[in-house]
Each structure stands twice: as structure tokens, then as C-alpha cells.
Amino acid sequence: MTRGRRWSAAVLAVALLAGGCTDEDANARFRPGAADLGDPYVPGAGNGGYDVAHYALRVRYDPASDRLTGQATVTVTATAGLSRFQFDLAGLTVDRVRVDGAPATHRRDGNELMVTPAHGLPAGKRFTVEVAYGGVPQPLPSGELGDGGFHATGDGAIALGQPESASTWYPVNDHPSDKATYDLEVTVPDGLAALSNGVPKGQSSKDGWTTWRWSEGSPMASYLTTLVIGNYRVSTGTHAGKPLVTAVAAGLPADGPAARALARTGEVADFLAERFGPYPFDAYGGIAVADERIRYALETQTRPVYGPGFFRGDRPNTEVVAHELAHQWFGDSVSLSRWSDIWLNEGFATYAEWLWNEHDGVRTVAQAFADRYAVTDWTKPTVDPGRAAMFGDAVYQRGALAVHALRRAVGDETFFRMLRGWLAERRNGTATTADFIGYAERIAGRSLRPLFDAWLVGAGAPALP
């Protein structure tokens, strides 16, 4: 609004409806979207005022220069009237931004990309944002699992990490509460693999470069996206009528424990489906990397990534495969609303290890429960453990103890019916601890709050149910 000009109420109303007035003091319909979703475990991550439905990413990466160029087309719905909105984007340079095809103003504020469209965006409006960007990606310092995000390697790159990683290679609403579908095109020099999430959509080559295409049609949390580029032995096939793609780094033995463990992916998934209900996605797989900086395995959707430390010996480590595949149900299909409830991911995935080990003849669930109960530090809570402890034993092991305590309290038939129903009801969505407890009580037909309080947050060893 120009100073000194007087607007009639009618003229102002017309301007507002047209979206032509962007003065935030005068136009109460449009405000900047929040720059933070308020999750204390990841301050600054996530953005408010909109919901992402789909990311279409076209990425080109040259290992010789470590340079990445990208074109992101993001389909978004405004959840509030927006004069401005933001994406998380760390370190890369933005060349241009368009909103619904029209040039938009943009600027950087640390790891935030701030976008001001030509006109205000009313609540409920669906729009597209195109971002052209590039640079040399760098990982984000994390501390718990090591740096997360885009790591250049000797023969390519690995984009991976939890709780943050996606913002190092594309503009994103980087919080699991805003899940979206994805289409990815990744162009790399001929001879290199470019692996990502979802269903493989083919490859094409031109002028010394090969484009690999992937599509994930189920909503996916941003930290579950991955990009693995390099020299890999890629195996493709089908399982239960769905594509199964596994890959083992060329630096690992061709018939070593990593390859043998990943070869059992379909078998492990079928075992878990008998307990948890149908496998929730349209593709299976796994990727074993050789980079020693990756000291963990991560449940990247449809295609978990495994660090080399899990395959040191001669025996194929199918326990870690069971853990990461269990996450396809607990964590990927049903995701977190907030990071303080991460036990909903890790406690159930750890319990799935116990189930698989019993099935595989390693040890019984009862033995695993008794052994862990005896050594647990009950002063450390499972729910809201604090950012520094979000990957600690209280989340994984005490969380698994709580799951088995629930099983013993309600009985096997009710317990497994409860898990299958929970996963079916919440499929493709998000949840909190309170949501799960409420559902469990509804299925059990009685209060379970004292049991969960004792096993998840009580300061002393709980009585055995």
C-alpha cells in the first residue's frame, strides 16, 4: 500500500480478493508461513503454512567436481493465507524460483530458502513451486549418528541421515509430519548406478550420461529419501509381484555377508507381513554401502541403506535387515508427528529383531526380554528422551521391553490384532505415543496407561506382567 493514498473498503476488498495487495500490515489474509515447526529436537527444521503433496526432482551429479544441479517442482497446498513461505535448503545456490509459473522473489536466510510469490496465496490454494539450484552439497553436522545429508565419495555420493538430511540436496519441508510422494530423475556419468526410493522407472543414456528414474507413490517423510551414486552391483527382480532392487557396493565382496543378507530381503519381509499385515509399499530392496562414515543402517523407504559395519564377519546379518524392514511399517508407513516419540519407530523395530531371531533359531523372544530387562537403566525414559539420547538404549531396548510387556498383558491374539489394526488404520499417516496408547486401550477394552507409564517413563524396574 502506497503511503498517503486512501482506499475505500470496497476497493480494498477487491484488491484482497484479487491477491494484488501484499502489504502484510494492511492485508490480514496473507502472512508469512512459520520458519520452524516448533519441534525442539530439530530447531529450525520444517516450515508452517503449507502442506506438500509431491516432489518431482531432477538432479544431475558429477563426481569429478562434486557439483550437483537440480530442478525441483513441488506441489503444495496452502494451509493458511501466505504472503511468503520457506523451504529448508542447506548450502546450495538458488538460481530462480517460480510459483505457478510466475517469477517469485527469493532470498536465503541461513539454511532457509524464503520465497515471496507475486501475489498472496489464499488458504486452501494448491500451487506449484519450481526451484532451480546447484552447488557442491555438504552434510549437516549432527553428532548422534555423525554428519547427515549429502556425502561425496570416491566414486559418487551417498545422501543419507536422521533426523535431517534431505535439505542438503533439494528444497524441502524437512520434518516427518509433512509426508509427500516423489518422482526422481538422477543423471550421472555412464557406468555409475544412481539408486533411490520406490519403483524403478527405467534408465536412458545420452552423451556419456545415464538418467535413472524412480517413483515413490506412497507418502514419504523427507528424512527417508536417499540418493546413492557409485559403483554398485545392482540386482533386480520381483517379489510378491513387486520390484525388488538390491545393490552392494563394488568395494564389498561379491558373495560376502552383505550380499547374502540382502538376498533374504523378501523372506524377512514376508515373515514380518505375517505379524504386521501386508507390506505397505510397491517395491522392496536394500543398499549396502562401503563408506565407513556410514556407521548405521537407515530405513530409507522401500530400500534401506546399510553401513559396512553390519557385515564384518562371515555370517550374513539378517537381524539388521529385520530391523530396517520392520521400519517400513513402523516409521515409514506410520511416521512420527514429532521426534520425541521416536520409540514408536525404534522400539517396534527392535522388537521385530527379537521376533525374527526367534524364527531364525538364534534365541527366543523370552530370552531377549529377560536379558535386556536385567541390564536396563530404568532412570532413562523411552518417551521424550532428549535430542542427545534419541538413539540410545532407552529408545530401542526399553522401547522393545515395553512392546513385549504389552504383549504379555493382553495376550498374543489381541496383541498381534492390535498391531495389524494400528498399522492399517494409520497407514500413510503420522502418529504420537498418545495416539498409540489410545488405540491399544480401545482394542484391549481396558486402561493400559499404568502399564505404559511404568515401562516407558517410570524411574524404576516395573513389575513383570
Secondary structure as GFF3:
##gff-version 3
##sequence-region A 1 465
A	DSSP	alpha_helix	9	18	.	.	.	ID=ss1
A	DSSP	beta_strand	31	32	.	.	.	ID=ss2
A	DSSP	beta_strand	50	62	.	.	.	ID=ss3
A	DSSP	beta_strand	67	78	.	.	.	ID=ss4
A	DSSP	beta_strand	82	88	.	.	.	ID=ss5
A	DSSP	beta_strand	93	99	.	.	.	ID=ss6
A	DSSP	beta_strand	102	103	.	.	.	ID=ss7
A	DSSP	beta_strand	105	109	.	.	.	ID=ss8
A	DSSP	beta_strand	112	116	.	.	.	ID=ss9
A	DSSP	beta_strand	126	135	.	.	.	ID=ss10
A	DSSP	beta_strand	149	152	.	.	.	ID=ss11
A	DSSP	beta_strand	157	160	.	.	.	ID=ss12
A	DSSP	three_ten_helix	166	168	.	.	.	ID=ss13
A	DSSP	beta_strand	180	189	.	.	.	ID=ss14
A	DSSP	beta_strand	193	195	.	.	.	ID=ss15
A	DSSP	beta_strand	199	206	.	.	.	ID=ss16
A	DSSP	beta_strand	209	220	.	.	.	ID=ss17
A	DSSP	three_ten_helix	222	224	.	.	.	ID=ss18
A	DSSP	beta_strand	227	230	.	.	.	ID=ss19
A	DSSP	beta_strand	232	239	.	.	.	ID=ss20
A	DSSP	beta_strand	242	249	.	.	.	ID=ss21
A	DSSP	alpha_helix	257	262	.	.	.	ID=ss22
A	DSSP	alpha_helix	265	276	.	.	.	ID=ss23
A	DSSP	beta_strand	284	288	.	.	.	ID=ss24
A	DSSP	beta_strand	297	298	.	.	.	ID=ss25
A	DSSP	beta_strand	305	306	.	.	.	ID=ss26
A	DSSP	three_ten_helix	308	311	.	.	.	ID=ss27
A	DSSP	alpha_helix	318	326	.	.	.	ID=ss28
A	DSSP	beta_strand	335	336	.	.	.	ID=ss29
A	DSSP	three_ten_helix	339	341	.	.	.	ID=ss30
A	DSSP	alpha_helix	343	359	.	.	.	ID=ss31
A	DSSP	alpha_helix	365	375	.	.	.	ID=ss32
A	DSSP	three_ten_helix	387	389	.	.	.	ID=ss33
A	DSSP	alpha_helix	393	410	.	.	.	ID=ss34
A	DSSP	alpha_helix	412	425	.	.	.	ID=ss35
A	DSSP	beta_strand	430	431	.	.	.	ID=ss36
A	DSSP	alpha_helix	433	444	.	.	.	ID=ss37
A	DSSP	alpha_helix	449	452	.	.	.	ID=ss38
A	DSSP	pi_helix	453	457	.	.	.	ID=ss39
###
